[in-house]
């Protein structure tokens, strides 16, 4: 890929050049000297330098057309295209801020210990995410985050806490943990909404209990893919039938929760995307459609046919947009660090916090 190819794809698909570049960075990774295998880096492109995006990408893909030099200059081939921050190792840290400090993501259950999904990078890196087993450790985690909070923005002003972890194998354990989180927030007089990424919350009884003890939980169902689920997913995810997800989301809606889902673009053929429309009709938050990132040759082999090209993801973007253009929900850049949308959605400009 080079700038000429970026311009060609931009014209062919009616997509801003910056979106093409960021999608390509997610797909190909970035070659950076002495960087961790996977890292967080803030990128601002030269032709839109007022907008910086945080991306989390493979940083050791030596064949990538993108490179980040020691001075922080981002290159596409021999052409300078932007600037990047010092790469920050993406070990599975226990908590961090998003949306300019308004949202916290927690990894409280040692997600590095979750080793089931073939596409997950967690097992490739040494992680520093101790398991939060009780209310005391949750308080300690929030105390630590309070030290990193923006000046003048106390934790009591945090509008949302999203729990991102893959290690709750049982519905009862997930419910118990959510109730602990809700109790800790009450003790700290925090009114933050709670979000939870999971595939184990499925029953009407669970939804009713959560609605009573936690409130209007934002439920991110980790669907991930339709094809080859037993090969690609750990057993607790694979046991969730894709055909049941729309009904699950509908029942969660009826219980007063706010459901949506995670889906990784690149694991399925494009023909599978038509199956998302039924789920989209139930979503209360714009779904997390993620560009599939491969970190080694073995992961390369799990991609769908054609999903090693940027064009695959631009086609997927068009298919998904077809449903959402007439609906009110839009992508929020800070919510997804490997999305299909950055500056634009269809012909619309995307605004709001980027990081």
C-alpha positions in Angstrom: 0.0 0.0 0.0 1.1 3.6 -0.8 -0.5 7.0 -1.0 -1.6 6.3 -4.5 -3.5 3.2 -3.3 -5.0 5.3 -0.5 -6.3 7.8 -3.0 -7.7 5.1 -5.3 -9.6 3.4 -2.5 -10.8 6.7 -1.1 -12.3 7.6 -4.5 -13.7 4.1 -5.2 -15.5 3.9 -1.9 -16.3 7.5 -1.2 -14.3 7.3 2.0 -12.1 10.0 3.5 -8.4 9.2 3.0 -7.8 9.3 6.8 -10.3 6.6 7.4 -8.6 4.4 4.7 -5.2 4.9 6.4 -6.4 4.1 9.9 -8.2 1.0 8.7 -5.0 -0.1 7.0 -2.9 0.6 10.2 -5.3 -1.7 12.1 -4.9 -4.4 9.4 -1.2 -4.2 8.7 0.1 -2.9 12.0 3.0 -0.5 12.3 6.7 -1.3 12.2 8.4 0.6 15.1 11.9 0.1 16.4 12.2 -1.5 19.8 8.4 -1.3 20.4 6.4 -3.9 22.2 4.7 -6.6 20.1 1.4 -4.8 20.7 1.1 -1.2 21.8 -1.1 1.8 22.3 -0.1 4.9 20.3 -1.8 8.2 19.6 -1.7 9.1 15.9 -2.5 12.4 14.3 -2.4 12.6 10.5 -0.7 15.6 8.8 -3.8 16.5 6.8 -6.0 16.4 9.9 -3.5 17.3 12.6 -6.1 18.6 15.1 -7.6 15.1 15.5 -5.6 12.5 17.4 -6.8 9.0 17.7 -5.6 6.3 20.1 -5.1 3.0 18.4 -3.9 -0.3 19.7 -2.0 -2.3 17.0 0.7 -4.8 16.4 4.0 -2.9 16.4 6.3 -5.6 15.2 4.9 -6.3 11.7 8.1 -5.8 9.7 6.3 -6.1 6.4 3.8 -3.3 7.2 3.8 -0.4 4.8 3.5 1.9 7.9 6.5 2.7 10.1 7.0 5.0 13.2 10.5 6.3 13.6 12.4 7.2 16.7 11.4 10.9 16.3 7.7 10.0 16.3 7.2 10.5 12.5 4.7 8.2 10.9 5.5 7.0 7.4 3.6 5.2 4.7 6.3 3.8 2.6 8.6 6.8 1.9 5.9 9.4 2.5 5.4 11.1 5.8 1.7 11.0 6.8 1.6 12.0 10.4 3.0 11.9 14.0 2.7 9.3 16.7 3.3 9.2 20.4 5.9 7.0 22.1 4.3 3.5 21.9 3.0 2.3 25.2 3.1 -1.5 25.8 -0.5 -2.8 25.8 -0.1 -5.2 28.7 -3.5 -6.0 30.1 -3.6 -3.1 32.6 -6.3 -3.2 35.2 -7.9 0.2 34.4 -7.6 3.3 32.2 -9.5 6.4 31.2 -11.4 7.0 28.0 -13.4 9.8 26.5 -11.1 12.5 27.8 -11.4 11.2 31.3 -15.2 10.8 31.4 -15.2 7.0 31.1 -13.2 4.3 32.9 -12.5 0.8 31.4 -11.7 -1.8 34.1 -10.0 -5.2 33.5 -10.7 -6.4 37.0 -10.6 -10.2 36.5 -7.2 -10.8 35.1 -8.1 -11.0 31.5 -4.5 -12.2 30.7 -5.6 -15.5 32.2 -8.3 -16.0 29.6 -6.6 -18.1 27.0 -9.4 -19.5 24.9 -9.9 -17.4 21.7 -7.6 -18.0 18.8 -7.6 -14.3 17.7 -6.9 -12.8 21.1 -3.4 -11.2 21.7 -3.5 -11.4 25.5 -1.5 -14.6 25.7 1.3 -13.1 23.6 2.4 -10.6 26.2 3.4 -10.6 29.8 0.5 -8.9 31.5 0.2 -6.8 34.7 -3.5 -7.2 35.5 -4.0 -8.6 39.0 -7.4 -10.2 39.7 -9.8 -8.0 41.7 -11.4 -10.6 43.9 -13.5 -8.4 46.4 -14.9 -5.0 47.2 -11.6 -4.0 48.9 -9.5 -4.6 45.7 -12.1 -2.7 43.6 -11.8 0.2 46.0 -8.0 0.0 45.7 -8.2 -0.1 41.9 -10.5 3.0 41.8 -8.2 4.8 44.3 -5.2 4.2 42.0 -7.2 5.5 39.0 -8.2 8.6 41.0 -4.5 9.5 41.2 -4.4 9.5 37.3 -7.6 11.5 36.9 -7.6 14.8 35.1 -7.2 17.8 37.4 -10.6 19.0 38.6 -12.4 15.8 37.4 -13.1 13.6 40.4 -14.1 10.0 40.0 -17.6 11.0 41.1 -17.9 12.8 37.8 -17.1 9.6 35.7 -20.2 9.0 33.6 -19.5 5.3 32.7 -17.5 2.4 33.8 -17.1 -0.4 31.3 -15.9 -3.8 32.6 -13.8 -5.5 29.9 -12.7 -9.0 30.7 -13.0 -12.5 29.4 -12.8 -14.6 32.6 -16.3 -14.9 34.0 -17.1 -18.5 32.9 -20.4 -18.7 34.8 -23.5 -16.5 34.8 -23.7 -16.5 38.6 -20.1 -15.3 39.0 -20.7 -12.5 36.6 -23.8 -11.4 38.4 -22.0 -11.5 41.8 -19.2 -9.3 40.4 -21.6 -6.8 38.9 -23.4 -6.5 42.2 -20.1 -5.9 43.9 -19.2 -3.2 41.4 -22.6 -1.5 42.0 -22.2 -1.6 45.8 -18.7 -0.1 45.6 -20.0 2.7 43.3 -22.8 3.4 45.8 -20.3 3.5 48.7 -18.3 6.1 46.8 -21.3 8.1 45.7 -20.6 7.4 42.1 -23.6 7.4 39.7 -21.6 6.0 36.7 -23.5 3.8 34.3 -22.0 0.3 34.1 -21.1 -1.6 31.0 -20.1 -5.2 30.7 -18.5 -7.2 27.9 -19.6 -10.9 28.2 -21.2 -13.9 26.6 -22.3 -15.6 29.8 -25.3 -13.4 30.8 -28.2 -15.1 29.0 -31.2 -15.9 31.2 -34.3 -13.8 32.0 -33.6 -14.4 35.7 -30.1 -12.9 35.3 -31.5 -9.9 33.5 -34.1 -9.3 36.1 -31.7 -9.6 39.0 -29.2 -7.2 37.3 -31.9 -4.7 36.5 -32.9 -4.6 40.2 -29.4 -4.6 41.8 -27.3 -2.8 39.2 -29.7 -0.9 37.0 -29.8 -0.3 33.3 -26.6 -2.3 32.5 -25.0 -1.7 29.1 -24.7 -5.3 27.9 -22.0 -5.8 25.2 -22.7 -9.3 24.0 -19.3 -10.8 22.7 -20.6 -12.4 19.6 -17.3 -12.0 17.7 -18.1 -14.1 14.6 -20.6 -16.4 13.0 -18.2 -19.0 11.4 -15.8 -21.6 12.8 -16.9 -20.7 16.4 -15.7 -23.9 18.0 -12.3 -23.5 16.4 -11.9 -19.7 17.1 -13.7 -19.1 20.4 -13.3 -20.4 23.9 -16.0 -22.8 25.0 -18.1 -20.3 26.9 -18.4 -18.0 23.9 -18.7 -20.8 21.4 -21.7 -22.2 23.3 -23.7 -19.1 22.6 -25.6 -19.7 19.4 -25.4 -16.7 17.0 -29.1 -17.4 16.1 -30.0 -16.8 19.7 -28.3 -13.4 20.1 -31.1 -11.2 18.7 -33.6 -12.9 21.0 -31.2 -12.5 24.0 -30.8 -8.8 23.2 -34.6 -8.4 22.9 -35.1 -10.0 26.3 -32.4 -7.8 27.8 -34.3 -4.8 26.3 -37.5 -6.0 27.9 -35.7 -6.2 31.3 -34.6 -2.6 31.1 -31.0 -3.2 30.1 -29.2 -1.6 27.2 -27.8 -4.3 24.9 -25.4 -4.1 22.0 -22.7 -6.5 20.7 -19.0 -6.9 19.7 -18.3 -8.2 16.2 -14.8 -8.8 14.6 -14.8 -8.0 10.9 -12.5 -10.3 9.0 -13.2 -13.6 10.7 -16.4 -14.2 8.5 -17.0 -13.9 4.8 -18.8 -10.6 3.9 -22.0 -12.6 3.1 -22.4 -13.1 6.9 -22.8 -9.4 7.5 -26.5 -9.5 6.5 -27.1 -11.5 9.6 -26.2 -8.5 11.7 -29.3 -6.5 10.7 -31.5 -8.5 13.2 -29.1 -7.7 16.0 -28.8 -4.1 15.0 -32.6 -3.6 15.4 -32.2 -4.5 19.1 -29.0 -2.4 19.8 -29.3 0.6 22.2 -25.6 1.5 21.7 -23.8 1.5 18.3 -22.1 -2.0 18.2 -18.4 -2.4 18.4 -17.4 -3.6 14.9 -13.6 -4.2 15.1 -11.0 -4.7 12.4 -9.4 -8.1 12.9 -5.8 -7.7 13.9 -3.3 -10.5 13.3 -0.2 -10.6 15.4 1.6 -13.5 13.8 1.5 -15.9 10.9 -0.8 -18.3 12.8 -3.3 -15.6 13.3 -3.1 -14.7 9.6 -4.5 -18.1 8.9 -7.7 -17.4 10.8 -8.8 -14.6 8.5 -11.7 -15.0 6.1 -10.7 -15.2 2.4 -9.9 -11.7 1.2 -9.7 -10.2 4.7 -6.0 -9.5 4.3 -6.9 -6.5 2.1 -8.1 -3.0 3.0 -10.8 -3.3 0.4 -12.5 -6.1 2.3 -13.0 -3.8 5.3 -14.2 -0.9 3.1 -16.8 -3.2 1.6 -17.8 -4.3 5.1 -18.1 -0.7 6.2 -20.5 0.0 3.3 -22.7 -3.1 4.1 -23.0 -2.1 7.8 -23.6 1.5 7.0 -26.6 0.6 4.8 -28.6 -0.4 7.9 -27.5 2.4 10.2 -27.7 5.5 7.9 -31.4 5.7 8.6 -31.0 5.1 12.4 -29.9 7.6 15.1 -26.9 5.7 16.5 -23.4 6.5 15.3 -19.9 5.2 16.1 -18.1 6.8 19.0 -14.4 6.8 18.3 -13.4 6.6 21.9 -15.4 3.5 22.5 -13.6 1.3 19.9 -9.8 1.4 19.3 -9.9 -0.6 16.0 -13.1 0.5 14.3 -14.1 0.9 10.6 -15.0 4.6 11.1 -12.8 7.5 12.2 -13.5 10.9 10.5 -16.7 10.0 8.6 -19.7 7.7 8.6 -21.2 7.6 5.1 -21.2 11.3 4.1 -21.4 12.5 7.7 -18.5 13.9 9.6 -18.0 12.3 13.0 -17.5 14.6 16.0 -17.0 14.2 19.7 -14.1 12.9 21.8 -11.7 10.8 19.9 -9.7 9.1 22.7 
